[in-house]
Amino acid sequence: MQHARWYAKVALFSACVGAGMEMFMIRTGFYEKVVDLEAQRRAEELQCAKEQLDASRTLQQQPNLSTLAGREETVGPS
């Protein structure tokens, strides 16, 4: 029974310390800063993905000169 009381005291102390840490983080604006940093990171990743997509679309839209040169040779004069 003595062990149960000791564990209850440790659990209560740990809960109080955890609650104090949460209150400190809320009052100092820790969570808002984390949300802002995460949003910036995601925006940068999205921008990079868009740039890569635009680059691949640009490459797909440009005609392949070696393919065109080969077609001209095989088609011959009209």
C-alpha positions in Angstrom: 0.0 0.0 0.0 2.9 2.3 0.6 4.1 1.9 -2.9 0.7 3.0 -4.2 0.9 6.2 -2.3 4.4 6.9 -3.6 3.3 6.3 -7.2 0.3 8.5 -6.7 2.5 11.3 -5.4 4.9 10.9 -8.4 2.0 10.9 -10.8 0.5 14.0 -9.3 3.8 15.8 -9.3 4.4 14.8 -12.9 1.0 16.0 -14.0 1.6 19.4 -12.2 5.0 19.8 -13.9 3.5 19.0 -17.3 0.6 21.4 -16.8 3.0 24.1 -15.8 5.1 23.5 -19.0 2.0 23.7 -21.1 0.9 27.0 -19.5 4.4 28.4 -20.1 4.4 27.4 -23.8 0.9 28.9 -24.3 1.7 32.2 -22.6 5.0 32.6 -24.4 3.4 32.0 -27.8 5.4 28.9 -28.5 2.6 27.1 -30.4 1.9 30.1 -32.6 5.6 30.3 -33.6 5.6 26.6 -34.4 2.5 26.9 -36.6 4.1 29.8 -38.4 7.4 27.9 -39.0 5.5 24.8 -40.2 3.4 27.0 -42.6 6.6 28.6 -44.0 8.2 25.2 -44.5 5.2 23.8 -46.3 4.9 26.9 -48.5 8.5 26.5 -49.5 8.0 22.8 -50.4 4.9 23.7 -52.4 6.7 26.4 -54.3 9.5 24.0 -55.1 7.0 21.4 -56.3 5.3 24.0 -58.5 8.6 25.1 -60.0 9.5 21.5 -60.8 6.1 20.9 -62.4 6.4 24.1 -64.5 9.9 23.1 -65.6 8.7 19.6 -66.6 5.7 21.1 -68.5 8.0 23.5 -70.3 10.3 20.6 -71.4 7.3 18.6 -72.6 6.0 21.5 -74.7 9.3 22.2 -76.4 9.8 20.1 -79.6 12.6 17.6 -79.5 14.9 18.8 -82.3 16.6 15.4 -82.8 13.2 13.8 -83.4 12.2 16.5 -85.8 15.5 16.1 -87.7 15.0 12.4 -88.0 11.5 12.9 -89.4 12.6 15.3 -92.0 15.1 12.8 -93.3 12.7 9.9 -93.5 9.8 11.9 -95.0 11.9 13.2 -97.9 11.1 16.0 -100.3 7.5 16.4 -101.5 
